[in-house]
């Protein structure tokens, strides 16, 4: 199945793109997606934590992705 991945903040710099289209397994969960992402982009291993949003809603690791989902990689932010 095909999904779209959006990168924000430092993840854009690490991956070298702000979005990617990926072909993934039909029964991929968010935790499986995180593992796949780190395999394809090992430079992301340097980020200790980041949030995953699926179709503009924060997602748990157990959520199973569907065809056409839009996944956002949201790194930790600080500000003031």
N, C-alpha and C positions, 0 to 999 in steps of 0.2 A: 504494500500500500504506500501511497505517497503522502508525506506530511511536509509542512513548511516550518522552518526553524528561524526564529528572530533572535538576534543577539543585541544586548544592550551594554553600555558602559565598557568596562575593561575587556569583556568577552569579545566585543567587536574587534578590538585591537589584537587580541590573542589569536583569534580565528582568521582575521584578515578579511572579514565580510560582515555585513549587517544582517544578511539572511541567506538561507540555503534551502533548497528543495531536496529532501531525502527519500529514498525508497527503503522501507523497513519491513520487518516481518509483520504479518497480520495480527499477531497476538502479543504485541509489545506493550509492556507496562511502562510507567514513568521511570521506575528504578532501572528497568532494562534499557530504556532510552538513555539514561544518565551514563550507564556503563558503555553503551555503544558510542556515545558522544566523546567520552574520554579515550576510547580506542582510536577513533577517527581523528581526534584533536587532543593529543597528549598534553599540550601546553595548558589545557584547562585543569589539569590535576593540581596546578599551583594555587587554584582558588579553593579555599577550605569549604566554603558553603555558598550556594546560590539557590534562588527560588526558581521553581518551574511553574509557569502558567500555561494552561491549555485553554484555548479559545477565550482568553481574557479573564480566566478565573484561576486562582492558585490551585495547584493540584497536589494530591498526596501520591506517595510512591506506588500505591496499589492501583491507581487509575489505569485502565487499559485504553490505549490510544486507538483512534478510529481514522479511517480514510479521510483525508482533507483537513485534519486537525492542524491548528496553528499553535506551535509551541514557542513560548518566549523564555529565554534564559536571562534571569534577572540577578545580577551580582549584588553583593552587599553594597549599600550606599551609606555615606556619612555626609553630614553637612551642618550648617548652622545658620 
